[in-house]
């Protein structure tokens, strides 16, 4: 029997594993457990899966009682402990050493520098003087960000010497905090500095089969140039054939260098003056409904592949999957103020083109200016005949069906709308 120890996960992940006939032993965080998971999983242990001291005895218990063939996590906070379990029981899946290279952005930069002298230079930011030292050695602009956070939290572009003090205040304010802007599963700890990478931004959704890395999709990303918040995605990316070939060569090479042999990965890159440069990468599925976009455009379910491939329950993918449609995520953003009312969500979700509609905004919620992904009010993922058609469909649902009314600071009530499209052209 195929038995999976799943560290964290969504309802969708648990259900899809069961649909493939897999026995699911689920470790779920007390804040993330749901009735669907409790009903679908064969065994559930409610535990803080980010804590190895809590996970280890539970994993030992489940090993003795049930045994399991694979440990897997598709959620960022669960990756390290899934790697530890694979190592502890000799399961052969991705272990902690490789996982940490993906999770720790500074470790990734150091590892890449061992293999490429021209790799993006990076350094740990521990004290105020480190900012001056990095600027003196590498110049401006450069990026300051946490070593292991997600969703654009804490990312700051430092343009010149007059911004160094502000950068240090930024780091000092965030370090060691769990704010209302961050998932409760994350604690902001270490920060790093790295050279700013220019160019158009994409994410690359891959799946690896015994060391053969298949680029399933290249996702065009719209990123706010001030905050680096992601405001839209399109699959397949509208890009030149030459740039796509560069990505298709660079990302598999990167994954090989990182030591990944099997499973899904989500790699963010920019194509600019330095060619293809990796911003960061994750050995998990993408967020923001990108997996839904990939399935909508290509018919490939990366979550089902992730849980099924270790057991040989899904076939290997061809080198170049062919898209049969376009798909796009548009995000809902609002003017700073407070949410008055929310309507139209169910109607939008019922639209024939809709893949996923998620609105987090509720009456009474504060609406802030866009500083990172947590300031978005919702998302609409849709299909279309092609990428352009999907983009238009998403905007139409947001502008004409979803109605989020926001009272601004001066008392005016305005409707939230689709985030402005930032075309993927070199910076």
C-alpha positions, 0 to 999 in steps of 0.5 A: 500500500502507498502511504504518505506522511503529509506535513501540512497541506490544503484540503485540495492536497489531502483530497487529491492524494486520497483520490489517487488511492494513497493512504494519508497520514496528516500532520496539521497545524492547529490553526490550519486543520479543517473538517474536510481534512479530518474526514479525508485523511486516514490518520490526523495528528494536530501538531505544530509541524514547524517545530521538530521537537513536536514533529519528531515524536509524532513521526516516530509514533506513526512510523511504528504504528503504520509505517510510511513510504514518503514524507512530503510537504507542499507548504513552505513552513513544512518543508524543513521537517518533511526533509528531516523525516525523509533523512531520519527514516531513510525514505529517499525523498528530498532531504533537509540539506537540499530543502535548506538551500531552497528555504534559506535565500542566503544559503542558496546564494552562497551555494550558487557562488561556488558554481558560478563566479558571476553569481548574484553577490549576497551577504548577511545583514546582522548589524548597521555597518553591514549595509555600508560594507555591502554598498562599498563593495557592490554599489547601488541599488541592492535588495534587503529581505528576510532569508526565509520569508514569503509573499514579498514580506520585508523586501526593500530596494535600497537606491542610494547612500541616503537610504541606508539608515531607513533600510536599517530601521526597516530591518530592526522593526521587522526582525523577530516579529510575527505581525498581522501582515505575516502568517502565524507560521513565520517568524522574521529572523535573519536578513540578507543583502543582494544585488538588485536584479533588473528585467522582466519577471517570471516564475517557472513551474517545473516538475522533476523526474529522477533528475530530468527537469521539465519546464511545465509553464512559464508564468508572466508576473506583474510586480508592483515596482515600488513594493514588489507585491505581485499584482497579476499572473498569466500562463503561458507567459507572453514573451519572446521565443528567445527569452523563453529558450533562455529560461528553459535552459537556465532553470533546469541547470539551476535545479540540478545545481541545487540538488533537486531530483524529484518533485515540483518547484516554483522558481522566480527569475528575471530576464534582463541585462544579466540574462536569466537571473534567479531571484529565489526558488521553492521546492513546493507548488506556487501560491496565488492560484498558479497551480490552477492557472497551469491546470487551466491552460495545460491540463496538468495538475501539479498537486496531483503530480506532487503526491502521485509521482513518488508512488509511480501513480502519474506518468512522466511529462513530455519535455514541452507540454503544450497549452490549449488555453490561456489563464490569468490571475488578477488581484483586487486592490483598494484605496486605503481606508476601511471595507464597508461591504463585499458582494458578488463573490459567489456570482464571480465564482459561478462564471464559466471562465472562473477557476478560483475566486478568493476574497479575503476582505470583510466589512470592517477590515483596514485597507492599506496601500500596497506594500506586499502580497498581504495588502491585496483584497482578493484574487480572481483566476480565470481561463480564456482562449489565450493569455490576452483573453484571460486577462480581459476576463479577469478584469471584467469579473472584478470590475463588473461582478465583485463589488468591494466598497471602501470608505477612504480616510476623507469619508468618500466611498469607492469601489475596489478594482483590479490591480493595474497591469504592469507589463513584463518588459525589461526594467 
